[in-house]
């Protein structure tokens, strides 16, 4: 749980726009791999405890995956090495430790500093110990910020390139739009919802879209949404053995709230498994929102099956797709409209 004072600080500092950012129309597009960051930091600090704290932050495990997977990959550069092509990378973390310049730890951001679509984060501290304490007390703050930026980039791509099958089917059945990855083309149409898949042998990604009446004031709780998920998955997602079906792994599931396009959204995040013989499972993320004119809850979910490799890129891609979901009165909403609420539901 982050201290209340820090939440106010980070909201202010990461929300600032620095002076002197380049004009997006004259800059080259940022390069680099998604969820990879270049760390620019003094060599002595990088090799010491401060550097270890930065590495621990960037490689902290992604929650609710079946095996530990680091949140980010990093590349290190000394300040005197940070020039040329390195300045065009999409994610950059510049760590400054100087007691003559700083009296406390601060985080600042600057977009489009040297390239279009680039995000630079400055972590400033007066000494190594204060930086270590800051990162220890505010774990995943930097990782979560870069993750949201990457989600935004993915949404922007999906608004341009998406599955026409998913778009057509969800619009016809629910009156909403959803920009899913373009390779998700298979579907199954059920009474209460839809099941889509890319049917890939490696990196299988699936989407569920379903609804139920909004009648219970306790809808937005972990137990209620898990029960609805399991009910729909049992009838809609059978396994390969007779009587087998998808269910939620109750020991590994979380519920929290966020804001999507300015409205409340309940998020389930955890692991799924097959009951009844199939040895299958993986991560899922599910968004539940109120469709007020029709007095119903619409749920969009992505789940992944990839037993051989890392799953982080697949589940993140699907979650970005869920964030493109728009109701009829939200058709003008684009990227940058998904934010976590400070208060979490239990």
Buried (B, 14 or more C-beta within 10 A) or exposed (E): EBEEEBBEBBEEBBEEEEEEBBEEEEBEEBBBEBBBBBBBBBBEBBEBEBBBBBBEBBBBEBEBBBEEBBBBEBEBBEEEEBEEEBBBBBBBBBBBBEEEEBEEBBBBBBBBBBBBBBBBBBBBBBBBEBBBBBBEEBEBBBBBBBBBBBBBBBBBBBEEEBBEBBBEBBEEBBEBBBBBBBEBBEBEEBEBBBBBBBEBEEBBBBBBBBBBEBEEEEBBBBEBBBEBBBBBBBBBBBBEEEEBBBBBBEEBBBBBBBEBBEBEBBBBBBBBBBBEEBEBBBBBBBBBBBBEEBEBBBBBBBBBBBEEEBBBBBBBBBBBBBBBBBBEEBEEBBBEBBEBEEEEBE
